Amino acid sequence: MIAQEETPESLTIDAADRLQNMSQLVDVKHNGMSAIGAPFDATDGTCLAFAWFRSGAASAFARRALRRSRGHLLMIQPVSTVLETKAADIELVHVSKQYGDSLAVDAIDLRIAGGQYCCLLGPSGCGKTSTLRMIAGHESVTEGDILIAGRNVTRAEPAARGTAMVFQNYALFPHLSALDNVAFSLKMRGIAKDVRRKRAAELLELVAMSAYAERKPAQLSGGQQQRVALARALLNQPGCLLLDEPLSALDPFLRVQMRAELKRWQKELGITFVHVTHSQEEAMALADLVVVMSHGRIEQSGTPHEVFNRPRTEFVARFLGGHNVFKTNGRLFTVRADHLRIVPHGITPVQNAGGDNGMTRIGGVPCTVREAEYQGTHLRMTLDPLDGSPELISLVSDGDYDPARLGPEARVVVWWNEQDAHPLAA
């Protein structure tokens, strides 16, 4: 909440004279009242004037009143304090979402620090999109609380949360140019044309789209449309940007390129990003905080390195990929695919005694090679254990692969180093 200093109620300004050069209107709430603010042309040019209106007043009426009549000035605040974008921390406290008899989100607790890039990761139907939409205010919360920048916004309207959302389908107006799509919300606020186009042009420059400013969406590629949608979302300087599967419609090459761009923009802007995805690779590449969800619950959260190298549950290990899950004496553990070694049947690997950090090989699981998939630097080996347990995956370097002894239908034995086995929660 912005801290403001109250001034004598008798102080008034002439909005028509003083607010000619509005670069932005700011919607705020204070003590149950709605407010519309605009830069105030004070002597030093550093103040912001707020005109206050009764709760529930139509915003269009409020803005007309501010522009055409004498707004009642209740407080002044330096422009830099109000207009500077600050990263917003987000906290979900025991949040649930129910659709009829279906529980989409089940009493989750989550804290996203300001300035973090958080990815909500999981399969379809796990509750990640419902969680994002509740943060945005596009879905109501059945139970629990949502706090943004320390303020409880559980019942607040989307526009009052300090967030912006980039939708999966981008939702651009087909009849407007890229520039006018970005500037559209300022037009609806009554901002002067030259001011709104200047602001929109600055954002298009940020996302490297200045050269395409006058093109319609149909004349833009999928990646270019996404950049326009991102610029539009940033127009009102949100403290948090919410992205709903923003890369899913792009081809693989462009997806990788846009991943790097998203990460760069997030670092440059310094604001909080919350990004929904079902792609493990995407989450690992982008996030500071990965939140893995399943059946409406958070299975695990942490840095990409923590989540991948120390998965907490069997679901996390299997969903992230690159892991093999074993069960021995009633206990579950996982071994990464790149740590699983295979040798032809009948050959026992040399025991490491003191060498190689003193690691001891264990395992000895007999398997049949189902397939060997060439992936450039290595082959991805899919193995079927002879005891009927779930398939195993091993990565074999191209130089070590012998098709005569390790090819499809070959009998092999799987081994691993004891130190590479990570225990899982039951």
Beta strands, then each sheet from edge to edge (+ up, - down):
strand 1: 5-6
strand 2: 26-30
strand 3: 33-40
strand 4: 47-53
strand 5: 73-78
strand 6: 90-99
strand 7: 102-112
strand 8: 117-121
strand 9: 143-148
strand 10: 151-152
strand 11: 163-166
strand 12: 240-244
strand 13: 272-277
strand 14: 289-294
strand 15: 297-302
strand 16: 323-328
strand 17: 331-336
strand 18: 340-344
strand 19: 361-374
strand 20: 378-385
strand 21: 392-397
strand 22: 411-417
strand 23: 422-423
sheet 1: 1+ 5- 4+ 3- 2+
sheet 2: 7+ 6- 9+ 10-
sheet 3: 11+ 12+ 13+ 8+ 14+ 15-
sheet 4: 16+ 17- 23+
sheet 5: 18+ 22- 19+ 20- 21+
end
